[in-house]
């Protein structure tokens, strides 16, 4: 591995070699700092913010937030076309002699989205957190003693039940925010002209999830971290950003 690394950096100027060597340390520092801050914010929100905000939204906003319900389906709407794109890309990669930089970029974006769907499911089952509110169909699958688990607003259920494995215990982190946010972050970095659209989409997703009492604040904090890590890590592990920059020169 060390030999491979030396071969990859041998052709770089000395100033750039030092920068490349420092990148892993910088990435580790930022990941550690981000995880630490996120953990602190999540614990604070669980203790002092989640329940008051959920109650306030239920009492003050209630059904009026239903106009935002269609925004909650954003990951569902995005999934089929992105999966199709990954399949088409694989076929083209097999038979096409040349492919454009943008095709490679969108393969990274689509793959991040699809892989992220499974990654967030693993996290959700592992943490096993209850929701603020649940639909009647989802709430029928409760397992807590005394019938709890139908959501904080419905019966006061508020806690973590690791690996409970059913829908009422899969709120944390918010995948409905993490996955679209990963895509928005990648668009922000790779296609600067789309930054306003990406920012608006990310903010609207978070507002809709909170205003409809679909997620606690701490779910959204954790989902934000997961989305940032997914989106930025995929860019860091590939060379699509460099390819785009070279093409624009």
Secondary structure, DSSP 8 states (H G I E B T S, - for coil): -HHHHHHHHTTS-HHHHHHHHHHHHHHHHHHHHHHHHHHHHHHHHHHHTHHHHHHHHHHHTGGGGGGGGGGGGHHHHHHHHHHHHHHHHHHHHHH-S---HHHHHHHHHHHHHHHHHHHHHHHHHHH-B--S---HHHHTT--SGGG--S-HHHH---SB-TT--SGGG--SS-HHHHHHHHHHHHHHHH-GGGHHHHHHHHHHHHHHHHHTTSS-HHHHHHHHHHHHHHHHHHHHTSSHHHHHHHHH-
